[in-house]
Amino acid sequence: MDKLDFETWSRRAALWGVQYRDRLADRPVRARTSPGEIYRAIPPKPPETGEEMERIFEEFETLIEPGMTHWQHPRFFAYFPSNAAPVSVVAEYLVTAMAAQCMLWQTSPAATELETRMMEWLGAALGLPATFSGVIQDSASSATLAAVLMMRERTLDWQGNRAGLSQMPRLRIYCSDQVHSSIDRAIWIAGIGQDNLVKIPADPLSGALPPKQLEAAIRADIAAGYTPAGVIGCVGATGTGASDDIAKLVEVAHAHDLLIHVDAAWAGSAMICPEFRDLWAGVEGADSVVFNPHKWLGASFDCSAHFIRDPEMLVRTLAIQPEYLKTHGQDGIINYSEWSVPLGRRFRALKLWFLLRFHGLEGLRSMIRDHVRWAHNLHDRLAATSGVEIVTAPVLSLFSFRRDGASDADTIAHVSAINDDGRIYLTQTRVAGRLVIRFQAGSHAMREADIDIAYAAILDGLGLQAEER
Ligand SMILES: *Cc1c(COP(=O)(O)O)cnc(C)c1O
C-alpha cells in the first residue's frame, strides 16, 4: 500500500468508526446471524493475487459489521462492559501505526516509562497506597495467573519453575465459590490442580467468604499435611457482584504468611469514586490487586491494571533473562516482560494517558456515578412492578431479577425474548442454583433515557404490563 492509499484508507477507517458509533443506538445490540452464515460467506482459500481495497472494505461493511455484537451500544447490559472511549480509540490508532513491540525498556523507552507513570496515576485514582508497583497485563486472567505463579514459587522457595511440581508438597489456594472462572484456570495452568483450589461457600446473605471458615480450612489443611500457598479475594464477582471482606481476608492470609490476590476486574473502575471504596476496604494490605480499565473505565480492550506490593517476587517468578534480552547499562530500568507471562507486549499505556487526560478523573467519576444511579432507578422500578422478583440487590450497577415463580426454562425463554427484541442485551446467571436475569449498566454511550427503554423491553420480554404493586 503506497503512501497515498494508506492515507485514503486511514481516513476512511476513521470516518467509518465515527459513523458506526453514531448509528449504534438504532441497531439491535446483539448480532442477528445464524451459526455458520459468515463462515460460509468467506471463500475457503486466500486469493493468489491482491484484491481492490474498495472491495475488501465494502465486504467488511456488508458481511462483517452485521455479524458483530455491538459492545459500544448504549444499551449493552450483558456481561460486563468493554468500553472503548473514543479518545482511547484515537490513541489506539497511533499505537497501531507505530506498532512497537514493547517487551523491554530499550524496545520503546516511552512505552515503559509511560506505563510506570500511568500505573501510578491509576493507583492514586483508586486510593491505593503509593507502595504498590504496577504493570499493565493483557487481561485479568493473565494477572491472576501471574499472581498464582508468584504464590506457588514463593511457597516452594522459588524451586517450582526449575524442578517441576511432581516431588513438591501439595499446595492449596483458598477463595470463595463466587470467584471468576479465570481463577480456576490459573490454578490449572500453574499445575496446582482444581482439587487444591479450596472453594469455601460464600455467606448466602453477604456473598462474602466467611473469614472464620477460611481460617478453619487453612488449619485443617496444615494438620492434614497440605501446604497453603495463598488466598484469592473477589470484589464485585461476575455473577451478582459478591464481594469478600478484604480487610478480614488480608488478616487471615497474613497471619499464616500467605500472599493474597484481589480480583476486582470489573468493580475496580468504580473505586475512582471514594464513596464506593467501602466495597474493598482493607485492599491496601493485599499483595496483588487486579482491575480492568478495559471494562468500565473506557480504555479500549485490552488493558488490565495489575498492582503488586513486591514486584521482586513477580520478577523472580517470571523473569527469564536470556543474554540477548538483557538491557545493558543503566540501572533501574524496568523490563515489563519480566512481570508477565507473554514476552511480547503492546503499547497499552498510551490509551490510558489519553483517556485520563481527556476526561479527567471527575469526568470518569460522573459517568460511573450516573450508571450506578440509573441502575438503581431501574431496580426500583422493577421492584415496584407486580410480577417481578428482585433476586439480588444492586452492587454498584449490577442486580438480578426474574419473573415471579419462573422456572429455569421460563427464565431462559424470558432472556431470549428480551434479547431477540433487540432494544437491549442482557444475560443470565445462577443464584443459589436457580437462573436469574442479570442486569448491569456501564456503557459510556448510555443516557438516562435508555433506562426507560430497558424497562419497557424487560416487561415485554417477561410478558408483563407496567402495573405498580
Ligand atoms: C471480567 C472478569 C475477569 C476476567 O477478565 P479478563 O480480563 O477477560 O481475563 C476476571 N474476574 C472478574 C471478577 C471479572 O469480572
Boltz pocket constraint, residues with backbone or C-beta under 6 A from the ligand:
constraints:
  - pocket:
      binder: B
      contacts: [[A, 80], [A, 138], [A, 139], [A, 140], [A, 141], [A, 142], [A, 180], [A, 182], [A, 234], [A, 235], [A, 236], [A, 237], [A, 238], [A, 263], [A, 264], [A, 265], [A, 266], [A, 292], [A, 304]]
      max_distance: 6.0
